[in-house]
Amino acid sequence: MRIYKDTIWAKINNGSIAYHSANNNLLYKLQVIQNTALKIITGTRKSTSTFLLHIECGMLTLNQQREINQLKYHARTKALGDDSLSI
């Protein structure tokens, strides 16, 4: 699980601000890929609830993580103030 979080998930998460507004089908496919990876890593069955899977792994869904990243980004830009953004 550590290898997944440090490599694959980190890359997906770091780019989430850029692809937050991507097509919902593409975002859904990314989530399916993550769910499949988590099921392989944990050795659970395909029928395992993804909700329970994420709890067991201590992971958020990609959508939840994207929302958190968006909020953090907006908080950081708001903290900078309007003056620091002008050229």
Buried (B, 14 or more C-beta within 10 A) or exposed (E): EEEBBEEEBEEBBEEBEEBBEEEEEEBEEBBEEBBEBBBEBEEBEEEBEBEEBBEEBEBBBBBEBBBEBBEEEEEEEEEEEEEEEEE
